Amino acid sequence: MTKRLSIAVLGLSLSSSWGNGHATTYRALLRGLAEEGHDILFLERDVSWYADHRDLPKPDFCRLAYYRSVEGLRRFLPALRRADAVIVGSFVPDGAAVIDFLAKAGLANLSFYDIDTPVTMRRLEHGEEDYLARRQVPLFDIYFSFSSGDVLERLEREHGARRAVALHCSVDPAAYQPTGEAPRWDLGYLGTYSPDRQPALERLLIGPARRLPHLRFVVAGAQYPPDIAWPDNVERITHLPPGEHASFYSRQRFTLNVTRADMIAAGWSPSVRLFEAAACGTPVISDRWRGLDGLFPDGEAIVIADTGEDVVTALTRISDARRRQIAAAARRRVLAGHTGRARAREMVAALDTTAVDPLRTVAAE
């Protein structure tokens, strides 16, 4: 095993999964790093909307601390300077100012972990620089990207990343596994409301629900507008904490994966929900994007649906035996290469090959 590393992570949220997909991504990765023997400090901005919905206030795999402002990070400078690596995540509040603060502190191995890479690239191209400025991209020793494929080349060629490294989301297999519960729903979806995902949700779940009134559907997630016309056979769950995810997936015959428009355009951007559902032994019906078939071959480990008719066909014509085969194939793939521990090894391997100058102080002007 590589030497024990001290790693500091500044991310959107670890304590609360409310309205964001970052928390479960960090939980799987950081638990994997801890299982590999590394020491982790996670710094989270103390904001009311997460403070009111904390479902992991005291993680057992890392130290979690809060700060109230960019200036409030100053008290953590001794720990940050001792760390072997400091990693800033996407969508951190006042992230651009946080990065400027860290870049001037002379830290070893300053990296960025983008859990929203296609969204970030679009925002930079439109001059939206609240959590990352274009001028800051070359500051990082490594730009970890949850997207892979040709996105990595674009990060280096078009945005000036010194070294772009793929780091997909992952799953904690101890938290996400089949529960053995009987199916309650024929098709379900877990995800916060997003305007650019809603048309696909309408096409691939709400439309089929109207056509199949004898089947049962469910949508779990926060922030959906009150004016959405849900069919009577679609159950709504406004928020589902991670501790209930495995049960939720295990009670579905199929689960739906819907991808944001930026992610579809970029390709090679798997949602964490793909890995979590597969780890629970639930077959996934997904919209189509470049790179998906390489992770989960269509018809073997996933069902790719372009239209509502494709979903209707899957729900009414795929036998239970075939459904279980698809689920088992996806679960094998996830457990073999997409756990938090596997992803932790990928991150550490990248950090190990980065030349570090402990005297480097990079100005962010």
Helices and strands as residue ranges (DSSP letters): E 6-11, H 22-35, E 39-45, H 48-51, E 63-67, G 71-76, H 77-82, E 85-89, H 95-103, E 110-114, H 117-125, G 134-139, E 142-145, H 150-159, E 164-166, E 185-190, H 198-201, I 202-206, H 207-211, E 217-220, E 234-237, G 242-244, H 245-250, E 252-257, H 261-266, H 272-279, E 284-286, H 292-295, E 303-304, H 308-317, H 320-337, H 340-352
